[in-house]
Amino acid sequence: MTVRETVNAAKERIGEADLAELFEGSRKVTAAKGKKVVVLDLAKDPEAQQQLAAVVLGPTGNLRAPSARVGKNWLIGFSEDEYAKAFS
């Protein structure tokens, strides 16, 4: 696996206005918050775009960390099981 880009979230804020561009062309978003995991299928579910901000933004209004793009899919937050699936 090769990391192509790393962004310091403390220096570069990614907020709601940036989401459309950031997730353009993405197929699936898997967001973990504690033990709860939410999967949004952006390619098949037209309503998923409206839920995107609520799932991927933290209480400060910025993109939650860690966030990783794996191909056309995103992992937001940390779930050991979801990371194992994505990188196996």
Helices and strands as residue ranges (DSSP letters): G 16-18, H 19-22, E 28-33, E 36-41, H 48-56, E 67-70, E 73-76, H 80-87
